[in-house]
Amino acid sequence: MPVEEREPEVADLDTTMPPIFGRCPVCGKHLRPRDRYTGEPAAPPVGAGILSRAKCDKCGAIIEYMGNGVWRAVDPVEL
Ligand SMILES: [Zn+2]
């Protein structure tokens, strides 16, 4: 009886890739926010004021996390 060869599962591929948490609304760069305390890749909290904000490391825009991978640009007058 022949042994069926199977390709290795690739279900764990995600663990080798940094998670992507949406794109900068200004320049479109893929964002990889990190927890400000642990440095682990993590999206910021939603609706937490300054804690929800980040700075795009490509264009320098101040952006706020809205959840579900969506960011919005923060108007400078809001800072
Ligand atoms: Zn940007």
N, CA, C, O and the ligand as a Tripos MOL2 file, in Angstrom:
@<TRIPOS>MOLECULE
protein
  317   315    80     0     0
PROTEIN
NO_CHARGES

@<TRIPOS>ATOM
      1 N           0.8470   -1.1920    0.0000 N.3       1 MET1
      2 CA          0.0000    0.0000    0.0000 C.3       1 MET1
      3 C           0.8950    1.2590    0.0000 C.2       1 MET1
      4 O           1.7050    1.4490    0.9070 O.2       1 MET1
      5 N           0.7380    2.1030   -1.0170 N.am      2 PRO2
      6 CA          1.6130    3.2900   -1.1060 C.3       2 PRO2
      7 C           1.3270    4.3130   -0.0080 C.2       2 PRO2
      8 O           0.1920    4.5110    0.4250 O.2       2 PRO2
      9 N           2.3960    4.9370    0.4070 N.am      3 VAL3
     10 CA          2.2500    5.9940    1.4220 C.3       3 VAL3
     11 C           2.0280    7.3260    0.7130 C.2       3 VAL3
     12 O           2.8140    7.7240   -0.1480 O.2       3 VAL3
     13 N           0.9940    7.9790    1.0690 N.am      4 GLU4
     14 CA          0.6980    9.2740    0.4530 C.3       4 GLU4
     15 C           1.5520   10.3720    1.0810 C.2       4 GLU4
     16 O           1.5360   10.5970    2.2920 O.2       4 GLU4
     17 N           2.2990   11.0480    0.2030 N.am      5 GLU5
     18 CA          3.1200   12.1430    0.7210 C.3       5 GLU5
     19 C           2.3040   13.4130    0.7530 C.2       5 GLU5
     20 O           1.5260   13.7100   -0.1530 O.2       5 GLU5
     21 N           2.5050   14.1440    1.8160 N.am      6 ARG6
     22 CA          1.7360   15.3920    1.9380 C.3       6 ARG6
     23 C           2.6710   16.5840    2.1160 C.2       6 ARG6
     24 O           3.7180   16.4850    2.7560 O.2       6 ARG6
     25 N           2.2710   17.6980    1.5400 N.am      7 GLU7
     26 CA          3.0340   18.9270    1.7400 C.3       7 GLU7
     27 C           2.9090   19.3720    3.1930 C.2       7 GLU7
     28 O           1.8610   19.1930    3.8130 O.2       7 GLU7
     29 N           3.9660   19.9450    3.7260 N.am      8 PRO8
     30 CA          3.8480   20.4520    5.1020 C.3       8 PRO8
     31 C           2.7630   21.5210    5.1910 C.2       8 PRO8
     32 O           2.5550   22.3110    4.2700 O.2       8 PRO8
     33 N           2.0940   21.5140    6.3110 N.am      9 GLU9
     34 CA          1.0740   22.5490    6.5060 C.3       9 GLU9
     35 C           1.7460   23.9130    6.6360 C.2       9 GLU9
     36 O           2.8520   24.0260    7.1640 O.2       9 GLU9
     37 N           1.0750   24.9230    6.1570 N.am     10 VAL10
     38 CA          1.6190   26.2810    6.2430 C.3      10 VAL10
     39 C           0.7660   27.1550    7.1640 C.2      10 VAL10
     40 O           0.8020   28.3840    7.1020 O.2      10 VAL10
     41 N           0.0010   26.4780    8.0150 N.am     11 ALA11
     42 CA         -0.9110   27.2260    8.8730 C.3      11 ALA11
     43 C          -0.1640   28.1310    9.8530 C.2      11 ALA11
     44 O          -0.7050   29.1250   10.3360 O.2      11 ALA11
     45 N           1.0900   27.7690   10.1350 N.am     12 ASP12
     46 CA          1.8220   28.5860   11.1060 C.3      12 ASP12
     47 C           2.6410   29.6840   10.4390 C.2      12 ASP12
     48 O           3.5240   30.2680   11.0680 O.2      12 ASP12
     49 N           2.3570   29.9670    9.1770 N.am     13 LEU13
     50 CA          3.1050   30.9870    8.4530 C.3      13 LEU13
     51 C           2.9930   32.3390    9.1510 C.2      13 LEU13
     52 O           3.9460   33.1170    9.1850 O.2      13 LEU13
     53 N           1.8170   32.6040    9.7040 N.am     14 ASP14
     54 CA          1.5920   33.9170   10.3100 C.3      14 ASP14
     55 C           2.5470   34.2060   11.4620 C.2      14 ASP14
     56 O           2.8350   35.3670   11.7530 O.2      14 ASP14
     57 N           3.0360   33.1660   12.1140 N.am     15 THR15
     58 CA          3.8910   33.4070   13.2650 C.3      15 THR15
     59 C           5.2570   33.9160   12.8520 C.2      15 THR15
     60 O           5.9940   34.4480   13.6820 O.2      15 THR15
     61 N           5.6090   33.7610   11.5800 N.am     16 THR16
     62 CA          6.9110   34.2290   11.1240 C.3      16 THR16
     63 C           6.8250   35.6140   10.4980 C.2      16 THR16
     64 O           7.8480   36.2300   10.1990 O.2      16 THR16
     65 N           5.6200   36.0960   10.3020 N.am     17 MET17
     66 CA          5.4410   37.4030    9.6830 C.3      17 MET17
     67 C           4.9400   38.3920   10.7250 C.2      17 MET17
     68 O           4.0360   38.0660   11.4950 O.2      17 MET17
     69 N           5.5050   39.5870   10.7660 N.am     18 PRO18
     70 CA          4.9370   40.5700   11.6890 C.3      18 PRO18
     71 C           3.5140   40.9170   11.2640 C.2      18 PRO18
     72 O           3.2380   41.0770   10.0750 O.2      18 PRO18
     73 N           2.6360   41.0280   12.2110 N.am     19 PRO19
     74 CA          1.2610   41.3530   11.8520 C.3      19 PRO19
     75 C           1.1740   42.7490   11.2590 C.2      19 PRO19
     76 O           1.9540   43.6320   11.6140 O.2      19 PRO19
     77 N           0.2520   42.9380   10.3840 N.am     20 ILE20
     78 CA          0.0420   44.2370    9.7540 C.3      20 ILE20
     79 C          -1.2790   44.7890   10.2520 C.2      20 ILE20
     80 O          -2.3140   44.1260   10.1830 O.2      20 ILE20
     81 N          -1.2270   45.9960   10.7480 N.am     21 PHE21
     82 CA         -2.4130   46.6070   11.3410 C.3      21 PHE21
     83 C          -2.8630   47.7870   10.4980 C.2      21 PHE21
     84 O          -2.9600   48.9140   10.9830 O.2      21 PHE21
     85 N          -3.1360   47.5130    9.2320 N.am     22 GLY22
     86 CA         -3.6540   48.5700    8.3840 C.3      22 GLY22
     87 C          -2.5650   49.4340    7.7660 C.2      22 GLY22
     88 O          -1.3770   49.1200    7.8340 O.2      22 GLY22
     89 N          -3.0010   50.5130    7.1730 N.am     23 ARG23
     90 CA         -2.0960   51.3920    6.4330 C.3      23 ARG23
     91 C          -2.2400   52.8280    6.9100 C.2      23 ARG23
     92 O          -3.2870   53.2440    7.4060 O.2      23 ARG23
     93 N          -1.1450   53.5740    6.7400 N.am     24 CYS24
     94 CA         -1.1870   55.0070    7.0030 C.3      24 CYS24
     95 C          -2.1940   55.6490    6.0450 C.2      24 CYS24
     96 O          -2.1110   55.4360    4.8350 O.2      24 CYS24
     97 N          -3.1480   56.4380    6.5720 N.am     25 PRO25
     98 CA         -4.1430   57.0650    5.6840 C.3      25 PRO25
     99 C          -3.5520   58.1720    4.8370 C.2      25 PRO25
    100 O          -4.1800   58.6280    3.8810 O.2      25 PRO25
    101 N          -2.3460   58.6120    5.1790 N.am     26 VAL26
    102 CA         -1.7330   59.7280    4.4540 C.3      26 VAL26
    103 C          -0.8840   59.2190    3.3000 C.2      26 VAL26
    104 O          -1.0360   59.6720    2.1660 O.2      26 VAL26
    105 N           0.0210   58.2670    3.5900 N.am     27 CYS27
    106 CA          0.9630   57.8250    2.5560 C.3      27 CYS27
    107 C           0.7380   56.3760    2.1350 C.2      27 CYS27
    108 O           1.3370   55.9230    1.1590 O.2      27 CYS27
    109 N          -0.1140   55.6380    2.8520 N.am     28 GLY28
    110 CA         -0.4170   54.2750    2.4480 C.3      28 GLY28
    111 C           0.5740   53.2360    2.9330 C.2      28 GLY28
    112 O           0.4670   52.0720    2.5470 O.2      28 GLY28
    113 N           1.5480   53.6180    3.7770 N.am     29 LYS29
    114 CA          2.5210   52.6600    4.2950 C.3      29 LYS29
    115 C           1.8340   51.6350    5.1890 C.2      29 LYS29
    116 O           0.9590   51.9740    5.9860 O.2      29 LYS29
    117 N           2.2450   50.3720    5.0430 N.am     30 HIS30
    118 CA          1.7590   49.3640    5.9720 C.3      30 HIS30
    119 C           2.3070   49.6640    7.3600 C.2      30 HIS30
    120 O           3.5000   49.9170    7.5260 O.2      30 HIS30
    121 N           1.4450   49.6330    8.3340 N.am     31 LEU31
    122 CA          1.8290   50.0070    9.6970 C.3      31 LEU31
    123 C           2.0240   48.7790   10.5610 C.2      31 LEU31
    124 O           1.2620   47.8160   10.4760 O.2      31 LEU31
    125 N           3.0440   48.8190   11.3850 N.am     32 ARG32
    126 CA          3.3030   47.7400   12.3400 C.3      32 ARG32
    127 C           3.5060   48.3600   13.7180 C.2      32 ARG32
    128 O           4.6250   48.4250   14.2270 O.2      32 ARG32
    129 N           2.4160   48.8090   14.3030 N.am     33 PRO33
    130 CA          2.5440   49.4640   15.6120 C.3      33 PRO33
    131 C           3.0310   48.4840   16.6690 C.2      33 PRO33
    132 O           2.7970   47.2780   16.5850 O.2      33 PRO33
    133 N           3.7090   49.0320   17.6570 N.am     34 ARG34
    134 CA          4.2140   48.2110   18.7570 C.3      34 ARG34
    135 C           3.6560   48.7210   20.0630 C.2      34 ARG34
    136 O           3.3830   49.9090   20.2370 O.2      34 ARG34
    137 N           3.4970   47.7850   20.9690 N.am     35 ASP35
    138 CA          3.0720   48.1600   22.3030 C.3      35 ASP35
    139 C           4.1290   49.0730   22.9130 C.2      35 ASP35
    140 O           5.3180   48.7550   22.8930 O.2      35 ASP35
    141 N           3.6940   50.2060   23.4530 N.am     36 ARG36
    142 CA          4.6820   51.1740   23.9200 C.3      36 ARG36
    143 C           5.4420   50.6970   25.1550 C.2      36 ARG36
    144 O           6.4850   51.2540   25.4950 O.2      36 ARG36
    145 N           4.9300   49.6780   25.8190 N.am     37 TYR37
    146 CA          5.6080   49.1860   27.0220 C.3      37 TYR37
    147 C           6.4320   47.9240   26.7570 C.2      37 TYR37
    148 O           7.5620   47.8040   27.2320 O.2      37 TYR37
    149 N           5.8660   46.9920   26.0040 N.am     38 THR38
    150 CA          6.5370   45.7110   25.8240 C.3      38 THR38
    151 C           7.3330   45.6400   24.5270 C.2      38 THR38
    152 O           8.2300   44.8070   24.3940 O.2      38 THR38
    153 N           7.0090   46.5150   23.5630 N.am     39 GLY39
    154 CA          7.6740   46.4580   22.2760 C.3      39 GLY39
    155 C           7.1550   45.3690   21.3640 C.2      39 GLY39
    156 O           7.6400   45.2040   20.2450 O.2      39 GLY39
    157 N           6.1720   44.6260   21.8380 N.am     40 GLU40
    158 CA          5.5850   43.5700   21.0100 C.3      40 GLU40
    159 C           4.6780   44.2100   19.9640 C.2      40 GLU40
    160 O           4.0260   45.2170   20.2410 O.2      40 GLU40
    161 N           4.6300   43.6310   18.7600 N.am     41 PRO41
    162 CA          3.6920   44.1570   17.7630 C.3      41 PRO41
    163 C           2.2670   44.0700   18.2890 C.2      41 PRO41
    164 O           1.7890   42.9960   18.6530 O.2      41 PRO41
    165 N           1.6030   45.2040   18.3220 N.am     42 ALA42
    166 CA          0.2330   45.2470   18.8260 C.3      42 ALA42
    167 C          -0.4220   46.5320   18.3650 C.2      42 ALA42
    168 O           0.2190   47.5790   18.2790 O.2      42 ALA42
    169 N          -1.6950   46.4370   18.0720 N.am     43 ALA43
    170 CA         -2.4390   47.6370   17.7290 C.3      43 ALA43
    171 C          -2.7280   48.4170   19.0120 C.2      43 ALA43
    172 O          -2.9330   47.8230   20.0700 O.2      43 ALA43
    173 N          -2.7440   49.7310   18.9160 N.am     44 PRO44
    174 CA         -3.0680   50.5150   20.1130 C.3      44 PRO44
    175 C          -4.5460   50.3900   20.4690 C.2      44 PRO44
    176 O          -5.3480   49.9300   19.6560 O.2      44 PRO44
    177 N          -4.9030   50.7990   21.6840 N.am     45 PRO45
    178 CA         -6.3130   50.7740   22.0660 C.3      45 PRO45
    179 C          -7.1020   51.7660   21.2230 C.2      45 PRO45
    180 O          -6.5530   52.7320   20.6940 O.2      45 PRO45
    181 N          -8.3910   51.5100   21.1120 N.am     46 VAL46
    182 CA         -9.2730   52.3890   20.3400 C.3      46 VAL46
    183 C          -9.9820   53.3370   21.2960 C.2      46 VAL46
    184 O         -10.4520   52.9290   22.3570 O.2      46 VAL46
    185 N         -10.0530   54.6030   20.9100 N.am     47 GLY47
    186 CA        -10.8120   55.5670   21.7040 C.3      47 GLY47
    187 C         -10.1410   55.9510   23.0000 C.2      47 GLY47
    188 O         -10.8090   56.3460   23.9550 O.2      47 GLY47
    189 N          -8.8030   55.8370   23.0440 N.am     48 ALA48
    190 CA         -8.0740   56.1490   24.2710 C.3      48 ALA48
    191 C          -7.2390   57.4160   24.1180 C.2      48 ALA48
    192 O          -6.1900   57.5580   24.7470 O.2      48 ALA48
    193 N          -7.7110   58.3280   23.2830 N.am     49 GLY49
    194 CA         -7.0210   59.6050   23.1480 C.3      49 GLY49
    195 C          -5.6040   59.4230   22.6520 C.2      49 GLY49
    196 O          -5.3640   58.7740   21.6330 O.2      49 GLY49
    197 N          -4.6550   60.0120   23.3960 N.am     50 ILE50
    198 CA         -3.2680   59.9910   22.9220 C.3      50 ILE50
    199 C          -2.7160   58.5760   22.8600 C.2      50 ILE50
    200 O          -1.8040   58.3010   22.0800 O.2      50 ILE50
    201 N          -3.2630   57.6690   23.6790 N.am     51 LEU51
    202 CA         -2.7850   56.2810   23.6590 C.3      51 LEU51
    203 C          -3.1720   55.5690   22.3690 C.2      51 LEU51
    204 O          -2.5700   54.5540   22.0190 O.2      51 LEU51
    205 N          -4.1590   56.0860   21.6660 N.am     52 SER52
    206 CA         -4.5970   55.4840   20.4020 C.3      52 SER52
    207 C          -3.7880   56.0030   19.2230 C.2      52 SER52
    208 O          -3.9550   55.5470   18.0920 O.2      52 SER52
    209 N          -2.9130   56.9590   19.4990 N.am     53 ARG53
    210 CA         -2.2210   57.6220   18.3990 C.3      53 ARG53
    211 C          -0.8380   57.0460   18.1610 C.2      53 ARG53
    212 O          -0.2150   56.4430   19.0350 O.2      53 ARG53
    213 N          -0.3920   57.2620   16.9390 N.am     54 ALA54
    214 CA          0.9520   56.8380   16.5570 C.3      54 ALA54
    215 C           1.4560   57.8400   15.5330 C.2      54 ALA54
    216 O           0.7100   58.6860   15.0410 O.2      54 ALA54
    217 N           2.7250   57.7240   15.2270 N.am     55 LYS55
    218 CA          3.3180   58.5770   14.2100 C.3      55 LYS55
    219 C           3.8370   57.6870   13.1050 C.2      55 LYS55
    220 O           4.6170   56.7660   13.3470 O.2      55 LYS55
    221 N           3.4020   57.9660   11.8920 N.am     56 CYS56
    222 CA          3.8920   57.1980   10.7570 C.3      56 CYS56
    223 C           5.3830   57.4150   10.6060 C.2      56 CYS56
    224 O           5.8490   58.5530   10.5610 O.2      56 CYS56
    225 N           6.1440   56.3140   10.5270 N.am     57 ASP57
    226 CA          7.5960   56.4720   10.4340 C.3      57 ASP57
    227 C           8.0610   56.7430    9.0060 C.2      57 ASP57
    228 O           9.2590   56.8730    8.7550 O.2      57 ASP57
    229 N           7.1220   56.8270    8.0790 N.am     58 LYS58
    230 CA          7.5070   57.1770    6.7010 C.3      58 LYS58
    231 C           7.2510   58.6490    6.4120 C.2      58 LYS58
    232 O           8.1500   59.3760    5.9900 O.2      58 LYS58
    233 N           5.9960   59.0870    6.6460 N.am     59 CYS59
    234 CA          5.6430   60.4580    6.2820 C.3      59 CYS59
    235 C           5.5540   61.3710    7.4990 C.2      59 CYS59
    236 O           5.4630   62.5900    7.3490 O.2      59 CYS59
    237 N           5.5780   60.7940    8.7110 N.am     60 GLY60
    238 CA          5.5710   61.6130    9.9140 C.3      60 GLY60
    239 C           4.2010   62.0800   10.3470 C.2      60 GLY60
    240 O           4.0870   62.8560   11.2950 O.2      60 GLY60
    241 N           3.1520   61.6230    9.6720 N.am     61 ALA61
    242 CA          1.8100   62.0410   10.0380 C.3      61 ALA61
    243 C           1.4250   61.4620   11.3960 C.2      61 ALA61
    244 O           1.7750   60.3280   11.7220 O.2      61 ALA61
    245 N           0.7030   62.2520   12.1790 N.am     62 ILE62
    246 CA          0.1280   61.7420   13.4160 C.3      62 ILE62
    247 C          -1.2040   61.0930   13.0570 C.2      62 ILE62
    248 O          -2.0610   61.7140   12.4270 O.2      62 ILE62
    249 N          -1.3640   59.8570   13.4580 N.am     63 ILE63
    250 CA         -2.5440   59.0930   13.0850 C.3      63 ILE63
    251 C          -3.1490   58.4560   14.3180 C.2      63 ILE63
    252 O          -2.4620   58.2110   15.3090 O.2      63 ILE63
    253 N          -4.4500   58.1900   14.2450 N.am     64 GLU64
    254 CA         -5.1690   57.6140   15.3770 C.3      64 GLU64
    255 C          -5.8270   56.3210   14.9360 C.2      64 GLU64
    256 O          -6.4190   56.2420   13.8600 O.2      64 GLU64
    257 N          -5.7140   55.3100   15.7830 N.am     65 TYR65
    258 CA         -6.2650   53.9950   15.4430 C.3      65 TYR65
    259 C          -7.7560   53.9740   15.7150 C.2      65 TYR65
    260 O          -8.2060   54.3270   16.8050 O.2      65 TYR65
    261 N          -8.5300   53.5520   14.6980 N.am     66 MET66
    262 CA         -9.9840   53.5240   14.8040 C.3      66 MET66
    263 C         -10.5200   52.1100   14.9760 C.2      66 MET66
    264 O         -11.7260   51.9160   15.1320 O.2      66 MET66
    265 N          -9.6310   51.1210   14.9480 N.am     67 GLY67
    266 CA        -10.0490   49.7260   15.0700 C.3      67 GLY67
    267 C         -10.1550   49.0540   13.7160 C.2      67 GLY67
    268 O         -10.2960   49.7120   12.6850 O.2      67 GLY67
    269 N         -10.0850   47.7330   13.7390 N.am     68 ASN68
    270 CA        -10.2270   46.9270   12.5240 C.3      68 ASN68
    271 C          -9.2370   47.3100   11.4360 C.2      68 ASN68
    272 O          -9.5550   47.2460   10.2480 O.2      68 ASN68
    273 N          -8.0260   47.7100   11.8450 N.am     69 GLY69
    274 CA         -7.0030   48.0220   10.8650 C.3      69 GLY69
    275 C          -7.1730   49.3650   10.1900 C.2      69 GLY69
    276 O          -6.5080   49.6520    9.1950 O.2      69 GLY69
    277 N          -8.0680   50.1980   10.7290 N.am     70 VAL70
    278 CA         -8.3370   51.4970   10.1200 C.3      70 VAL70
    279 C          -7.7080   52.6080   10.9670 C.2      70 VAL70
    280 O          -7.8540   52.6410   12.1890 O.2      70 VAL70
    281 N          -7.0160   53.5010   10.2920 N.am     71 TRP71
    282 CA         -6.4180   54.6690   10.9440 C.3      71 TRP71
    283 C          -6.9900   55.9190   10.3130 C.2      71 TRP71
    284 O          -7.4510   55.8990    9.1720 O.2      71 TRP71
    285 N          -6.9550   57.0170   11.0710 N.am     72 ARG72
    286 CA         -7.2950   58.3050   10.4770 C.3      72 ARG72
    287 C          -6.1750   59.2820   10.8150 C.2      72 ARG72
    288 O          -5.4990   59.1590   11.8370 O.2      72 ARG72
    289 N          -6.0010   60.2480    9.9300 N.am     73 ALA73
    290 CA         -5.0110   61.2740   10.1950 C.3      73 ALA73
    291 C          -5.5610   62.2310   11.2420 C.2      73 ALA73
    292 O          -6.7260   62.6260   11.1880 O.2      73 ALA73
    293 N          -4.7120   62.5990   12.1970 N.am     74 VAL74
    294 CA         -5.1100   63.5440   13.2270 C.3      74 VAL74
    295 C          -4.7400   64.9390   12.7660 C.2      74 VAL74
    296 O          -3.5920   65.2090   12.4130 O.2      74 VAL74
    297 N          -5.7230   65.8170   12.7720 N.am     75 ASP75
    298 CA         -5.4720   67.2020   12.3700 C.3      75 ASP75
    299 C          -4.5540   67.8530   13.4130 C.2      75 ASP75
    300 O          -4.7340   67.6430   14.6130 O.2      75 ASP75
    301 N          -3.5770   68.6380   12.9640 N.am     76 PRO76
    302 CA         -2.6630   69.2670   13.9430 C.3      76 PRO76
    303 C          -3.3700   70.0980   14.9960 C.2      76 PRO76
    304 O          -2.8490   70.2430   16.1010 O.2      76 PRO76
    305 N          -4.5370   70.6500   14.6950 N.am     77 VAL77
    306 CA         -5.2470   71.4580   15.6930 C.3      77 VAL77
    307 C          -5.7890   70.6010   16.8230 C.2      77 VAL77
    308 O          -6.1580   71.1270   17.8730 O.2      77 VAL77
    309 N          -5.8450   69.2630   16.6220 N.am     78 GLU78
    310 CA         -6.3390   68.3720   17.6730 C.3      78 GLU78
    311 C          -5.2520   68.0090   18.6610 C.2      78 GLU78
    312 O          -5.5380   67.4810   19.7360 O.2      78 GLU78
    313 N          -4.0090   68.2860   18.3080 N.am     79 LEU79
    314 CA         -2.8980   67.8530   19.1580 C.3      79 LEU79
    315 C          -2.7990   68.7070   20.4150 C.2      79 LEU79
    316 O          -1.9190   68.4830   21.2460 O.2      79 LEU79
    317 ZN          2.4530   57.8240    6.4020 Zn       80 ZN80
@<TRIPOS>BOND
     1     1     2 1
     2     2     3 1
     3     3     4 2
     4     3     5 am
     5     5     6 1
     6     6     7 1
     7     7     8 2
     8     7     9 am
     9     9    10 1
    10    10    11 1
    11    11    12 2
    12    11    13 am
    13    13    14 1
    14    14    15 1
    15    15    16 2
    16    15    17 am
    17    17    18 1
    18    18    19 1
    19    19    20 2
    20    19    21 am
    21    21    22 1
    22    22    23 1
    23    23    24 2
    24    23    25 am
    25    25    26 1
    26    26    27 1
    27    27    28 2
    28    27    29 am
    29    29    30 1
    30    30    31 1
    31    31    32 2
    32    31    33 am
    33    33    34 1
    34    34    35 1
    35    35    36 2
    36    35    37 am
    37    37    38 1
    38    38    39 1
    39    39    40 2
    40    39    41 am
    41    41    42 1
    42    42    43 1
    43    43    44 2
    44    43    45 am
    45    45    46 1
    46    46    47 1
    47    47    48 2
    48    47    49 am
    49    49    50 1
    50    50    51 1
    51    51    52 2
    52    51    53 am
    53    53    54 1
    54    54    55 1
    55    55    56 2
    56    55    57 am
    57    57    58 1
    58    58    59 1
    59    59    60 2
    60    59    61 am
    61    61    62 1
    62    62    63 1
    63    63    64 2
    64    63    65 am
    65    65    66 1
    66    66    67 1
    67    67    68 2
    68    67    69 am
    69    69    70 1
    70    70    71 1
    71    71    72 2
    72    71    73 am
    73    73    74 1
    74    74    75 1
    75    75    76 2
    76    75    77 am
    77    77    78 1
    78    78    79 1
    79    79    80 2
    80    79    81 am
    81    81    82 1
    82    82    83 1
    83    83    84 2
    84    83    85 am
    85    85    86 1
    86    86    87 1
    87    87    88 2
    88    87    89 am
    89    89    90 1
    90    90    91 1
    91    91    92 2
    92    91    93 am
    93    93    94 1
    94    94    95 1
    95    95    96 2
    96    95    97 am
    97    97    98 1
    98    98    99 1
    99    99   100 2
   100    99   101 am
   101   101   102 1
   102   102   103 1
   103   103   104 2
   104   103   105 am
   105   105   106 1
   106   106   107 1
   107   107   108 2
   108   107   109 am
   109   109   110 1
   110   110   111 1
   111   111   112 2
   112   111   113 am
   113   113   114 1
   114   114   115 1
   115   115   116 2
   116   115   117 am
   117   117   118 1
   118   118   119 1
   119   119   120 2
   120   119   121 am
   121   121   122 1
   122   122   123 1
   123   123   124 2
   124   123   125 am
   125   125   126 1
   126   126   127 1
   127   127   128 2
   128   127   129 am
   129   129   130 1
   130   130   131 1
   131   131   132 2
   132   131   133 am
   133   133   134 1
   134   134   135 1
   135   135   136 2
   136   135   137 am
   137   137   138 1
   138   138   139 1
   139   139   140 2
   140   139   141 am
   141   141   142 1
   142   142   143 1
   143   143   144 2
   144   143   145 am
   145   145   146 1
   146   146   147 1
   147   147   148 2
   148   147   149 am
   149   149   150 1
   150   150   151 1
   151   151   152 2
   152   151   153 am
   153   153   154 1
   154   154   155 1
   155   155   156 2
   156   155   157 am
   157   157   158 1
   158   158   159 1
   159   159   160 2
   160   159   161 am
   161   161   162 1
   162   162   163 1
   163   163   164 2
   164   163   165 am
   165   165   166 1
   166   166   167 1
   167   167   168 2
   168   167   169 am
   169   169   170 1
   170   170   171 1
   171   171   172 2
   172   171   173 am
   173   173   174 1
   174   174   175 1
   175   175   176 2
   176   175   177 am
   177   177   178 1
   178   178   179 1
   179   179   180 2
   180   179   181 am
   181   181   182 1
   182   182   183 1
   183   183   184 2
   184   183   185 am
   185   185   186 1
   186   186   187 1
   187   187   188 2
   188   187   189 am
   189   189   190 1
   190   190   191 1
   191   191   192 2
   192   191   193 am
   193   193   194 1
   194   194   195 1
   195   195   196 2
   196   195   197 am
   197   197   198 1
   198   198   199 1
   199   199   200 2
   200   199   201 am
   201   201   202 1
   202   202   203 1
   203   203   204 2
   204   203   205 am
   205   205   206 1
   206   206   207 1
   207   207   208 2
   208   207   209 am
   209   209   210 1
   210   210   211 1
   211   211   212 2
   212   211   213 am
   213   213   214 1
   214   214   215 1
   215   215   216 2
   216   215   217 am
   217   217   218 1
   218   218   219 1
   219   219   220 2
   220   219   221 am
   221   221   222 1
   222   222   223 1
   223   223   224 2
   224   223   225 am
   225   225   226 1
   226   226   227 1
   227   227   228 2
   228   227   229 am
   229   229   230 1
   230   230   231 1
   231   231   232 2
   232   231   233 am
   233   233   234 1
   234   234   235 1
   235   235   236 2
   236   235   237 am
   237   237   238 1
   238   238   239 1
   239   239   240 2
   240   239   241 am
   241   241   242 1
   242   242   243 1
   243   243   244 2
   244   243   245 am
   245   245   246 1
   246   246   247 1
   247   247   248 2
   248   247   249 am
   249   249   250 1
   250   250   251 1
   251   251   252 2
   252   251   253 am
   253   253   254 1
   254   254   255 1
   255   255   256 2
   256   255   257 am
   257   257   258 1
   258   258   259 1
   259   259   260 2
   260   259   261 am
   261   261   262 1
   262   262   263 1
   263   263   264 2
   264   263   265 am
   265   265   266 1
   266   266   267 1
   267   267   268 2
   268   267   269 am
   269   269   270 1
   270   270   271 1
   271   271   272 2
   272   271   273 am
   273   273   274 1
   274   274   275 1
   275   275   276 2
   276   275   277 am
   277   277   278 1
   278   278   279 1
   279   279   280 2
   280   279   281 am
   281   281   282 1
   282   282   283 1
   283   283   284 2
   284   283   285 am
   285   285   286 1
   286   286   287 1
   287   287   288 2
   288   287   289 am
   289   289   290 1
   290   290   291 1
   291   291   292 2
   292   291   293 am
   293   293   294 1
   294   294   295 1
   295   295   296 2
   296   295   297 am
   297   297   298 1
   298   298   299 1
   299   299   300 2
   300   299   301 am
   301   301   302 1
   302   302   303 1
   303   303   304 2
   304   303   305 am
   305   305   306 1
   306   306   307 1
   307   307   308 2
   308   307   309 am
   309   309   310 1
   310   310   311 1
   311   311   312 2
   312   311   313 am
   313   313   314 1
   314   314   315 1
   315   315   316 2
@<TRIPOS>SUBSTRUCTURE
     1 MET1         2 RESIDUE 1 A MET
     2 PRO2         6 RESIDUE 1 A PRO
     3 VAL3        10 RESIDUE 1 A VAL
     4 GLU4        14 RESIDUE 1 A GLU
     5 GLU5        18 RESIDUE 1 A GLU
     6 ARG6        22 RESIDUE 1 A ARG
     7 GLU7        26 RESIDUE 1 A GLU
     8 PRO8        30 RESIDUE 1 A PRO
     9 GLU9        34 RESIDUE 1 A GLU
    10 VAL10       38 RESIDUE 1 A VAL
    11 ALA11       42 RESIDUE 1 A ALA
    12 ASP12       46 RESIDUE 1 A ASP
    13 LEU13       50 RESIDUE 1 A LEU
    14 ASP14       54 RESIDUE 1 A ASP
    15 THR15       58 RESIDUE 1 A THR
    16 THR16       62 RESIDUE 1 A THR
    17 MET17       66 RESIDUE 1 A MET
    18 PRO18       70 RESIDUE 1 A PRO
    19 PRO19       74 RESIDUE 1 A PRO
    20 ILE20       78 RESIDUE 1 A ILE
    21 PHE21       82 RESIDUE 1 A PHE
    22 GLY22       86 RESIDUE 1 A GLY
    23 ARG23       90 RESIDUE 1 A ARG
    24 CYS24       94 RESIDUE 1 A CYS
    25 PRO25       98 RESIDUE 1 A PRO
    26 VAL26      102 RESIDUE 1 A VAL
    27 CYS27      106 RESIDUE 1 A CYS
    28 GLY28      110 RESIDUE 1 A GLY
    29 LYS29      114 RESIDUE 1 A LYS
    30 HIS30      118 RESIDUE 1 A HIS
    31 LEU31      122 RESIDUE 1 A LEU
    32 ARG32      126 RESIDUE 1 A ARG
    33 PRO33      130 RESIDUE 1 A PRO
    34 ARG34      134 RESIDUE 1 A ARG
    35 ASP35      138 RESIDUE 1 A ASP
    36 ARG36      142 RESIDUE 1 A ARG
    37 TYR37      146 RESIDUE 1 A TYR
    38 THR38      150 RESIDUE 1 A THR
    39 GLY39      154 RESIDUE 1 A GLY
    40 GLU40      158 RESIDUE 1 A GLU
    41 PRO41      162 RESIDUE 1 A PRO
    42 ALA42      166 RESIDUE 1 A ALA
    43 ALA43      170 RESIDUE 1 A ALA
    44 PRO44      174 RESIDUE 1 A PRO
    45 PRO45      178 RESIDUE 1 A PRO
    46 VAL46      182 RESIDUE 1 A VAL
    47 GLY47      186 RESIDUE 1 A GLY
    48 ALA48      190 RESIDUE 1 A ALA
    49 GLY49      194 RESIDUE 1 A GLY
    50 ILE50      198 RESIDUE 1 A ILE
    51 LEU51      202 RESIDUE 1 A LEU
    52 SER52      206 RESIDUE 1 A SER
    53 ARG53      210 RESIDUE 1 A ARG
    54 ALA54      214 RESIDUE 1 A ALA
    55 LYS55      218 RESIDUE 1 A LYS
    56 CYS56      222 RESIDUE 1 A CYS
    57 ASP57      226 RESIDUE 1 A ASP
    58 LYS58      230 RESIDUE 1 A LYS
    59 CYS59      234 RESIDUE 1 A CYS
    60 GLY60      238 RESIDUE 1 A GLY
    61 ALA61      242 RESIDUE 1 A ALA
    62 ILE62      246 RESIDUE 1 A ILE
    63 ILE63      250 RESIDUE 1 A ILE
    64 GLU64      254 RESIDUE 1 A GLU
    65 TYR65      258 RESIDUE 1 A TYR
    66 MET66      262 RESIDUE 1 A MET
    67 GLY67      266 RESIDUE 1 A GLY
    68 ASN68      270 RESIDUE 1 A ASN
    69 GLY69      274 RESIDUE 1 A GLY
    70 VAL70      278 RESIDUE 1 A VAL
    71 TRP71      282 RESIDUE 1 A TRP
    72 ARG72      286 RESIDUE 1 A ARG
    73 ALA73      290 RESIDUE 1 A ALA
    74 VAL74      294 RESIDUE 1 A VAL
    75 ASP75      298 RESIDUE 1 A ASP
    76 PRO76      302 RESIDUE 1 A PRO
    77 VAL77      306 RESIDUE 1 A VAL
    78 GLU78      310 RESIDUE 1 A GLU
    79 LEU79      314 RESIDUE 1 A LEU
    80 ZN80       317 GROUP 0 **** ****
